[in-house]
Amino acid sequence: MDWLKALDIAALVPEQYAAYRPLVAEGLRFFVGRLSSRYRAEAEREQFVQLVLGALTLDAGRVGRAVSALSLRPLDPAALDRAVADALGELHRGVVLPGFDWLLGLLDGLAGCGAARFPADLLFFRKALLSLSGVVGDLSGRDALDRGVIHMGVARFLGELLSRAGAPADSRAFGTHVSNADLAGLWLSWPLTAARLWVGLCQDALSVVAGPRVAAAARA
């Protein structure tokens, strides 16, 4: 949980609530200590990153594979496809951004309907993250924790640039858990991402137009 340690408390908590910064810092140290003692699965951290990359590129297959890797049991393909499609639909409609709320919403939905069962450490991470984001959100806004993690991630990525030069293309042995191959794929996939966004918007528009007609036909 090194990324939690690197969060800038001053950036998370605005100046008008500066008196609460020690409280937030103490709570952050507590969460880091508990999480570090229970949540050490490097592979699961990598899958979280793959989830976010899949969300950024609106790649349902990538998101589905990451969720399947996190689950302790095989997922029903139909239930997984529906959950991923609904989650990505929220993104291309601009309802939410691919932050912690979106991520936890996807996992909670799958766990709530019984389609997935996640490790106990992952559930503990969820509880700790909800508590932390709730405190920070009350002081700085709902997306404050997401902003803090993005700023920290960019700084960490810039610090990795020299070590990436000689690293294997598929190595994710970095603080960001992103390989050079992941970065290349992210860059090369932007035309496909734009196409997915366009198709999703067109489908939404068609559903809005067709909705009243379907309802009228059902009443008839």
C-alpha positions in Angstrom: 0.0 0.0 0.0 2.9 2.4 -0.8 0.6 4.6 -2.9 -1.4 5.4 0.2 1.7 6.5 2.1 2.6 8.8 -0.8 -0.6 10.8 -0.7 -0.2 14.5 0.0 -2.4 15.3 3.0 -2.1 19.0 2.3 -3.5 18.5 -1.2 -6.3 16.2 0.1 -7.5 18.5 2.8 -8.0 22.2 1.8 -6.5 25.1 3.8 -9.8 26.0 5.5 -9.8 22.5 7.1 -6.1 22.5 7.9 -6.8 21.7 11.6 -8.1 18.3 10.4 -5.0 17.4 8.6 -3.3 15.6 11.6 -6.5 13.6 12.1 -6.6 12.5 8.4 -2.8 11.7 8.5 -3.3 9.6 11.6 -6.2 7.8 10.0 -4.2 7.2 6.9 -1.3 5.8 8.9 -3.7 3.4 10.7 -5.2 2.2 7.4 -1.8 1.7 5.8 -0.6 -0.3 8.8 -3.7 -2.5 8.8 -3.6 -3.0 5.0 0.1 -3.6 4.9 -0.3 -6.4 7.4 -3.2 -8.1 5.6 -3.1 -7.1 1.9 0.1 -8.1 0.2 -1.1 -9.7 -3.0 0.9 -8.1 -5.8 -1.1 -9.8 -8.5 -4.4 -8.3 -7.2 -2.9 -4.8 -7.3 -1.9 -5.4 -10.9 -5.4 -6.5 -11.7 -6.8 -3.2 -10.2 -4.6 -1.3 -12.5 -5.7 -3.4 -15.4 -9.3 -2.6 -14.4 -8.6 1.1 -14.6 -6.8 0.8 -17.9 -9.7 -1.1 -19.3 -12.1 1.6 -18.0 -10.0 4.3 -19.6 -10.1 2.5 -23.0 -13.7 1.3 -22.6 -12.4 -2.2 -23.2 -15.0 -4.6 -21.8 -12.8 -7.6 -22.4 -10.0 -6.2 -20.4 -12.2 -5.2 -17.5 -13.9 -8.6 -17.5 -10.6 -10.4 -17.4 -9.4 -8.3 -14.5 -12.5 -8.9 -12.5 -12.4 -12.6 -13.3 -8.8 -12.7 -12.0 -9.9 -11.1 -8.8 -12.8 -13.5 -8.1 -12.2 -16.6 -6.1 -14.6 -18.6 -8.3 -15.5 -18.7 -12.0 -17.9 -16.0 -13.0 -21.1 -16.5 -15.0 -20.3 -15.0 -18.4 -23.7 -13.5 -18.9 -23.7 -11.8 -15.4 -20.2 -10.5 -15.9 -21.0 -9.1 -19.4 -24.1 -7.3 -18.0 -22.2 -5.8 -15.1 -19.3 -4.7 -17.2 -21.5 -3.2 -19.9 -23.5 -1.3 -17.3 -20.3 0.0 -15.6 -18.8 1.1 -18.9 -22.1 2.7 -19.9 -21.8 5.0 -16.9 -18.4 6.1 -18.2 -19.2 6.8 -21.8 -22.4 8.7 -20.7 -20.3 10.8 -18.4 -22.2 9.7 -15.3 -19.0 8.9 -13.4 -15.3 8.9 -13.9 -13.2 5.7 -13.6 -12.3 6.3 -10.0 -12.7 4.5 -6.7 -16.5 4.9 -6.7 -16.8 3.4 -10.1 -14.4 0.6 -9.3 -16.1 -0.3 -6.0 -19.5 0.0 -7.6 -18.6 -2.6 -10.2 -17.2 -5.1 -7.7 -20.0 -4.5 -5.2 -22.6 -5.2 -7.9 -21.0 -8.5 -8.8 -20.6 -9.5 -5.2 -24.1 -8.4 -4.2 -25.8 -10.5 -6.9 -23.7 -13.5 -6.0 -21.9 -13.6 -9.3 -18.5 -13.2 -7.7 -16.7 -14.0 -4.5 -13.7 -11.9 -3.7 -10.9 -12.5 -1.2 -11.3 -11.4 2.4 -8.4 -9.0 2.2 -10.0 -7.3 -0.8 -13.2 -6.8 1.2 -11.1 -5.3 4.1 -9.5 -3.0 1.6 -12.9 -1.9 0.4 -14.1 -1.1 3.9 -10.9 0.9 4.7 -11.1 2.7 1.4 -14.7 3.7 1.9 -13.9 5.0 5.4 -10.9 7.0 4.2 -12.7 8.4 1.1 -15.7 9.3 3.3 -13.6 11.4 5.6 -11.6 13.1 2.8 -14.8 13.6 0.8 -16.6 15.4 3.6 -13.6 17.8 3.8 -12.5 18.2 0.2 -15.2 16.9 -2.1 -16.3 13.5 -3.3 -13.5 13.1 -5.9 -10.7 14.4 -3.7 -9.1 11.0 -3.1 -9.2 10.2 -6.8 -7.4 13.5 -7.5 -4.8 12.8 -4.9 -4.1 9.3 -6.3 -3.9 10.7 -9.9 -1.4 13.3 -8.8 0.6 10.8 -6.9 0.5 8.3 -9.8 1.8 10.9 -12.3 4.6 11.8 -10.0 5.5 8.1 -9.5 5.3 7.4 -13.2 7.7 10.3 -14.0 10.1 8.9 -11.4 10.0 5.5 -13.1 11.0 6.8 -16.6 14.7 6.0 -16.3 14.2 2.5 -14.9 11.7 1.8 -17.7 14.4 2.3 -20.4 16.0 -1.2 -19.9 13.0 -3.1 -18.5 11.3 -6.0 -20.3 8.2 -4.9 -22.2 5.9 -7.0 -20.1 7.4 -6.2 -16.7 5.1 -4.6 -14.2 7.8 -4.4 -11.5 7.1 -0.7 -10.9 5.2 1.3 -8.3 2.5 2.1 -10.8 2.2 -1.7 -11.8 2.0 -0.6 -15.5 4.3 -2.3 -18.0 5.8 -0.7 -21.1 3.5 -2.9 -23.2 0.5 -1.6 -21.2 1.6 2.0 -22.1 2.1 1.2 -25.7 -1.3 -0.5 -25.9 -2.9 2.4 -24.2 -1.4 4.8 -26.7 -2.2 2.7 -29.8 -5.8 1.9 -28.7 -7.0 5.5 -28.7 -8.7 5.2 -32.2 -10.5 2.0 -31.0 -11.5 3.8 -27.7 -13.0 6.7 -29.7 -14.9 4.2 -31.8 -16.2 2.4 -28.7 -17.3 5.8 -27.2 -19.1 6.7 -30.5 -20.9 3.3 -30.7 -21.9 3.6 -27.0 -23.3 7.1 -27.5 -25.2 6.0 -30.6 -26.7 3.0 -28.7 -27.8 5.3 -25.9 -29.4 7.7 -28.4 -31.2 4.8 -30.1 -32.5 3.4 -26.8 -33.9 6.9 -25.9 -35.7 7.1 -29.3 -36.9 3.5 -29.3 -37.9 3.5 -25.7 -41.3 5.3 -26.1 -42.1 3.2 -29.2 -41.4 -0.1 -27.3 -43.5 1.1 -24.4 -46.4 2.0 -26.7 -46.2 -1.3 -28.5 -46.2 -3.1 -25.1 -49.4 -1.2 -24.1 -51.1 -2.0 -27.4 
